[in-house]
């Protein structure tokens, strides 16, 4: 049986559709309104973070220890040193009516002075002659010191030819004594090598002159000669 009222069916469809659309709009609008309200609420009332207080660690008070004074080194007392001395001597003759004897006149020099230098000064004084008129010398005037040195063998003395000028026996002994004792003034035991013009002196004087040992020492002089 055919529908006799098609227009009526169309009306029913349109009303139902409109009702569905209206419901959808209502639901959508409600959701949109709810979201919008929540968003506005969140924007207008932002969450403010609660500040937290940072607690700084408290360091214990530093107790300063009293500083002990650093002991200062005490200066050591200065030692007063007396410069050591090098002593030599010149030997002169002193003549009396009964005897002739050697007289020592010391010469003092600093210890740092070389023995050769100290003895050279002594021989220069010896060959220059005595300043004191109470002393005499039997070394011929004009005798020169050609060389002098001190080594491990002893004292080496080289005199000019004037030293051998002829004289009496007593005079020759005195001459030799002055040279030997002056050369050994810093050490009485040291041997003396005596030369004239670079040649070893074996005979002092002509003919029956004095035999001179090489080396000569004070002990040998005392054994062989007498002033």
C-alpha positions in Angstrom: 0.0 0.0 0.0 1.5 3.2 -1.1 2.1 6.1 1.3 -0.4 8.6 0.5 1.4 11.4 2.5 5.1 11.6 1.4 5.4 15.2 2.7 4.6 14.1 6.2 7.5 11.6 6.2 9.9 14.3 5.1 8.8 16.5 7.9 9.5 13.8 10.4 13.0 13.4 9.2 13.8 17.1 9.3 12.6 17.5 12.9 14.7 14.5 14.1 17.8 15.8 12.3 17.4 19.3 13.8 16.9 17.9 17.2 20.2 15.9 16.9 22.1 18.8 15.6 20.8 21.0 18.4 21.8 18.4 21.0 25.3 18.2 19.5 25.6 22.0 19.5 24.5 22.1 23.1 27.0 19.4 24.1 29.8 21.0 22.1 29.0 24.4 23.5 29.1 23.0 27.1 32.4 21.4 26.6 33.8 24.6 25.0 32.4 26.7 27.8 33.9 24.4 30.5 37.4 24.4 28.8 37.2 28.2 28.4 36.3 28.7 32.1 39.1 26.5 33.3 41.6 28.2 31.1 40.5 31.6 32.3 40.7 30.4 35.9 44.2 29.1 35.4 45.3 32.3 33.8 43.8 34.6 36.4 45.0 32.5 39.3 48.5 31.3 38.4 50.1 29.0 40.9 52.8 30.9 42.8 55.6 28.7 43.9 56.2 28.8 47.6 59.7 30.1 48.1 61.9 27.8 50.1 64.5 29.3 52.4 68.0 28.1 51.8 69.7 27.4 55.0 73.4 28.3 54.8 75.6 25.9 56.8 77.0 27.6 59.8 80.7 27.2 60.2 82.0 26.9 63.7 83.9 30.0 64.9 87.6 29.9 64.2 89.6 30.2 67.3 92.9 31.7 66.4 95.8 30.2 68.3 98.2 32.8 69.7 101.3 32.7 67.5 104.4 31.7 69.3 107.3 34.0 68.4 109.8 32.3 66.1 113.1 32.0 68.1 115.7 34.0 66.4 119.2 32.5 66.1 121.5 34.2 68.5 124.6 35.5 66.8 127.7 33.6 67.8 130.2 35.7 69.6 132.9 36.9 67.3 136.2 35.3 68.1 139.0 37.7 68.3 141.9 36.1 66.5 145.3 37.3 66.8 147.1 37.0 63.5 149.7 34.3 63.7 153.2 35.4 63.2 156.2 34.2 61.3 159.4 34.9 63.2 162.8 35.0 61.7 166.0 36.7 63.1 169.2 38.3 62.1 172.3 37.2 63.9 175.1 39.7 64.7 178.3 39.3 66.6 179.0 40.9 69.9 182.6 41.1 70.9 183.9 41.4 74.4 187.5 41.3 75.7 187.0 37.7 76.7 184.7 36.2 74.0 182.7 36.7 70.8 179.1 35.5 70.8 176.1 35.5 68.4 173.3 38.0 69.2 169.8 37.3 67.8 167.6 40.2 66.7 164.1 38.9 65.9 162.2 40.0 62.8 158.4 39.5 63.0 156.2 39.1 60.0 152.6 37.9 59.4 152.2 34.1 59.3 150.8 34.3 55.8 154.3 35.6 54.7 156.1 32.9 52.8 159.2 31.5 54.5 161.3 32.3 51.5 160.1 35.9 51.6 160.6 36.2 55.4 164.2 34.8 55.1 164.9 37.1 52.2 164.0 40.1 54.3 166.2 38.8 57.1 169.2 38.3 54.8 168.8 41.8 53.3 169.0 43.2 56.8 172.0 41.0 57.5 174.0 42.1 54.4 173.1 45.7 55.0 175.0 45.7 58.4 173.9 46.4 62.0 172.2 49.6 63.0 173.1 49.1 66.6 176.8 50.1 67.1 177.1 47.5 69.9 176.8 44.8 67.2 179.4 43.9 64.5 179.4 41.8 61.4 182.2 39.9 59.7 180.5 39.5 56.4 182.4 41.5 53.8 180.8 44.7 52.7 179.3 44.4 49.2 178.2 40.8 49.6 174.9 40.3 47.8 172.1 37.8 48.1 171.7 36.3 44.6 169.0 33.8 45.5 167.2 32.3 48.4 164.5 29.6 48.5 163.0 27.2 51.0 161.8 23.7 49.9 161.4 20.3 51.4 165.2 19.8 51.4 166.0 22.9 53.4 167.1 26.5 52.9 169.1 27.3 49.8 171.3 30.4 50.0 173.3 31.7 47.1 175.7 34.6 47.8 178.0 36.7 45.6 181.8 36.1 45.4 182.4 38.9 47.9 181.4 36.5 50.7 184.7 34.5 50.2 187.1 37.5 50.6 190.0 36.4 52.7 190.1 37.1 56.4 191.3 35.7 59.6 190.2 32.4 61.0 188.0 33.9 63.7 186.5 36.3 61.2 185.7 33.5 58.8 184.1 31.4 61.5 181.9 34.4 62.6 181.0 35.0 59.0 179.8 31.4 58.5 177.9 31.4 61.8 176.0 34.6 60.9 174.7 33.0 57.7 173.9 29.6 59.1 172.1 30.9 62.1 170.1 33.5 60.2 169.1 30.9 57.6 167.8 28.6 60.3 166.1 31.3 62.5 162.6 30.0 61.8 163.6 26.3 62.4 166.9 25.5 64.2 166.9 22.0 62.7 166.6 22.8 59.1 169.6 22.1 56.8 171.2 24.9 54.8 172.7 24.6 51.3 175.2 27.4 50.9 176.4 28.4 47.5 178.6 31.2 46.0 177.8 32.4 42.5 175.7 29.3 42.1 178.4 26.8 43.1 178.3 24.8 46.4 180.6 26.3 49.0 182.9 23.6 50.2 185.9 25.7 51.3 185.6 29.2 52.8 189.0 31.0 52.4 192.2 30.1 50.6 194.8 27.5 51.7 193.8 26.4 55.2 190.2 27.8 54.8 187.1 26.4 56.5 185.7 23.2 55.3 181.9 23.6 54.8 179.6 20.6 54.9 176.7 20.5 52.4 174.2 20.8 53.8 175.3 22.7 56.9 173.3 22.7 60.2 173.6 24.4 63.5 174.7 21.1 65.1 177.4 20.5 62.5 178.7 24.1 63.1 178.9 23.6 66.8 180.7 20.3 66.3 183.3 21.7 63.9 183.8 25.4 64.9 184.1 27.5 68.0 183.6 31.3 68.1 
